[in-house]
């Protein structure tokens, strides 16, 4: 799944921004509207760290993260 910051995510955001502009949304609001649409779509939302290392230092993780990573 594409995540925020990925090339696919950025391309989709640009496409949604163009669509908003084509429907009369001012430039300064089109980017925000595209971002909100992507945040509301579960396909484009982040799913957290992919590795145990991504959870941070072992001593600073909460119990839920330890159970998820180990």
Steps between C-alpha positions, in 0.01 A plus 500: 500500500627847420572710806539873559830618356519229234510584131160333438345699786642828366381424147148420626496821708602702193226333295237578765629858520459543123147358521413745777640792299298387198187512715561861603686458829759780540867396476574574864218266611541225239805345666327487838189344347711233326682424826171463689360264236809279522495499882139381493573208266628192690694383193729805525553510879825408672518164677788579736853364515577193289781368719572463870772761467241748373322480836791683666736411785384187682509668842272782380224291338168455672364149574272494195794567266709227666225243444458612140870488415603182684 
